[in-house]
Amino acid sequence: MYWRNKLKENITTVSELKKYIHLTPMEEKAIKKAIEMHPMSITKYYLSLINKEDKKDPIRRLVVPSKEELNPLGTYDTSGEKENTKSVGLQHKYSQTALMLSTNRCAAYCRFCFRKRLVGLSDSEVLKRFDEAINYIEKHNEINNVLISGGDPLTLPTKVLKQFLDGLADIDHLDFIRIGSRVPVVFPDRISQDKNLLKLFSKHSFKRKRLYIVTHFNHPRELTSKSIQAIDALLGSKVIVNNQTVLLKGVNDNPDVLAELMNKLVSVGVNPYYVFQCRPVKRVKHEFELSIAEGCKIVEEAKKKMNGHSKRFKYMMSHKRGKIEILGLSKGYIYFKQHQARNPELLGTIFRRKADNHSGWLDSSMKLY
């Protein structure tokens, strides 16, 4: 298939990358070391968005490794995915939601990935027994939605996606299905040029279970004519499109940039859903994480430049104890709300901690007040 052949042209080595952007000998050495631990893969389409004259270009930062990635600060499982795994590839952290890890592959490998431990590497956490996962979901009536994640599910053949959707659509107590994907951003031709995929989505979203695609735009320059064409194709197939953004140092940590992104998303029919605090993932934390206090200031300043629809998102932290909404700063404190919780008794609780300019996460050393 055309799109699968195009992915085979991805840039995966330093020698290939040098043909497109200038690298110093020191950069070459650092990138080689980085991709020995976490592979590099960049679509030629996404590579074309990079400003080759700018070493600090935000698009470049998102997919091209740097020496900062050699810093081992952080941990690989910041949200407690291991302890919420019910069988290989199936997680159940929140009562109403099951999560399926469908693949460990992506169309492009983002350097800030929170599943850096497995993407492009081991498939040991990927779903192996689909029937077993379906049986678990069928037996748990409290589950009303399933998130198909990865890696990127849209790198799977359409016939495999059909198996996922067909199997889930027959479960009466499911209300909707979500697919998390950065394909509309890094490889939009996969969507706009695959009529079978769009027919599959249309059939399911209209006649069976409502289908949501959760995209992952992080910078306004990612909204190109091609990505908008892919979004239009999804919307035309009766799919609802939401977006999750990660607040990233050197990418969108500017109120003007963040506001422009959210306003553009709304203008093309994508609903801003979450803005995530960058997780303290190993080889990510040092390069991309901002302090929570700084994040609050950026988000609130950006909201002043957004319309009502653009600022519907919640500023969130995906923590071991659940999804925690970061409400904002007031009189030297940061206020939080338990938006989702592994322990349902915590749902809706509000707490605070003293603000500082260093802490990018809530951990056991941080006192709650």
Beta strands, then each sheet from edge to edge (+ up, - down):
strand 1: 85-87
strand 2: 90-94
strand 3: 97-101
strand 4: 145-149
strand 5: 176-180
strand 6: 210-215
strand 7: 240-247
strand 8: 271-277
strand 9: 314-319
strand 10: 322-330
strand 11: 333-338
strand 12: 350-354
sheet 1: 1+ 2- 3+ 4+ 5+ 6+ 7+ 8+ 9+ 10- 11+ 12-
end
